[in-house]
Amino acid sequence: MLLVVAAPAFAAQPADGKPPLDSTKPGATIVDSDVRQEEALSKTEAGKVITAIDRTRDNIGTVRKTTKLDTVDIVFLTDAARSEGGPPPAIENKVKQHQEDVAELRQEIEANALLFNAIDSRRVQAEDVLAVGFDNPGKVVIYAAAKPPK
């Protein structure tokens, strides 16, 4: 006598009865990270932005490995937005000097769920990201040549 028992390939719901991907976290956080924004002029932030661009090669690896951050700060360099003519010459020249690294950084940001969702939540396109800074543990600063959403 042959007895065949069919078992479901997977359970429809987890054993705890909650639907999958149920989250009680507020929409202000993305992957447990607080996303903040500020507006600044590129002339006042130029030193920080240029230093961050110079560190792009090192920061690519950090972006690739980043899975958790306490804070994501997005600095909108409003006078550097495309609608305003782009970044000032000092920043633009530095971006051109590190063109391949900046392009790779932007690709890594798009591939990183946490960082991509953070910039997307503020309507920043990866191509507008000039640099990132990881000066403090658990925190990243993203410099964007863009204006904040209205």
C-alpha atoms as one frame of an Amber mdcrd trajectory, in Angstrom:
protein
   0.000   0.000   0.000   1.373   3.379  -1.044   0.445   6.414   1.021   1.115
   9.882  -0.370   0.905  12.906   1.880   0.866  16.358   0.369   2.378  19.157
   2.428   2.222  22.816   1.556   5.472  24.145   0.132   5.284  27.176   2.413
   2.997  28.570   5.057   0.652  31.365   4.037   1.352  33.282   7.250   4.088
  33.090   9.847   3.442  31.049  12.967   2.844  34.192  15.023  -0.246  34.982
  12.908   0.954  38.416  11.780   0.983  39.109   8.066   4.477  39.275   6.572
   6.209  42.666   6.397   3.917  44.072   9.078   5.586  47.200  10.407   4.505
  49.455  13.224   7.328  51.957  12.609   6.327  55.482  11.593   6.992  56.672
   8.061   9.596  59.197   9.262  12.239  56.511   9.532  13.724  54.447   6.763
  15.244  51.119   7.746  15.507  52.395  11.341  17.355  55.541  10.228  16.243
  59.085  10.940  16.316  61.066   7.678  16.866  64.789   8.102  17.372  67.557
   5.596  18.764  71.051   5.520  19.315  73.715   2.907  22.678  75.391   2.445
  24.603  77.455  -0.057  27.460  75.743  -1.829  29.832  78.605  -0.976  29.321
  78.014   2.758  29.643  74.221   2.444  32.319  74.154  -0.299  35.135  73.033
   2.006  33.138  70.104   3.378  31.861  69.109  -0.071  35.324  69.230  -1.663
  36.802  67.188   1.200  34.001  64.634   0.809  34.564  64.462  -2.968  38.288
  63.848  -2.340  37.291  60.897  -0.098  34.864  59.402  -2.633  37.063  56.383
  -3.453  37.157  55.390   0.245  33.476  56.180   0.778  32.349  53.896  -2.061
  33.343  50.876   0.024  31.590  52.294   3.073  28.393  52.883   1.074  28.591
  49.321  -0.241  28.853  47.910   3.303  26.292  50.202   4.961  23.169  48.417
   6.156  22.255  50.457   9.240  22.624  54.103  10.185  21.170  56.148  13.013
  20.960  59.321  10.932  20.966  60.246   7.253  21.435  63.982   6.733  20.698
  65.310   3.261  22.207  68.728   2.592  20.488  70.469  -0.301  22.948  72.814
  -1.987  20.156  74.879  -3.466  22.355  77.260  -5.463  24.123  74.276  -7.081
  20.931  72.753  -8.514  20.751  72.267 -12.280  17.965  74.865 -12.422  20.443
  77.368 -10.929  23.262  76.536 -13.351  24.882  73.687 -11.431  27.651  73.637
  -8.836  30.144  76.504  -8.587  33.447  76.024 -10.463  35.456  74.819  -7.444
  32.993  71.990  -6.750  32.313  71.245 -10.427  36.049  70.926 -11.150  36.483
  68.581  -8.187  33.578  66.424  -9.426  35.200  66.286 -12.891  38.556  65.386
 -11.332  36.899  62.408  -9.588  34.331  61.756 -12.335  34.649  57.946 -12.412
  34.564  57.645  -8.626  31.542  59.959  -8.332  29.714  57.922 -11.000  30.491
  54.705  -9.097  29.367  56.305  -5.816  26.032  57.202  -7.389  25.593  53.614
  -8.613  26.361  52.267  -5.137  23.818  54.649  -3.584  21.188  53.403  -6.048
  22.075  49.808  -5.117  21.927  50.469  -1.353  18.328  50.132  -0.147  18.784
  52.361   2.893  20.536  55.222   1.099  18.444  55.022  -2.061  15.201  55.143
  -0.080  16.535  58.026   2.010  17.320  60.209  -1.013  14.187  59.081  -2.828
  12.068  60.118   0.170  13.351  63.666  -0.374  13.012  63.509  -4.183  16.777
  63.572  -4.751  18.043  61.787  -7.838  21.304  59.863  -7.546  22.769  61.954
 -10.372  22.379  65.036  -8.149  24.502  63.544  -5.354  27.899  65.237  -5.288
  29.440  63.426  -2.331  28.826  61.644   0.945  30.565  62.011   4.272  30.891
  59.416   7.031  32.566  61.580   9.669  30.635  60.188  12.643  29.790  56.528
  13.300  26.150  55.784  12.541  25.700  58.944  10.472  26.067  59.888   6.822
  25.832  63.306   5.229  24.714  63.327   1.592  25.493  66.488  -0.363  23.053
  67.032  -3.228  23.034  69.686  -5.932  19.269  70.008  -5.722  16.393  71.888
  -4.186  14.160  70.238  -1.583  10.691  69.122  -2.623   7.926  71.646  -2.116
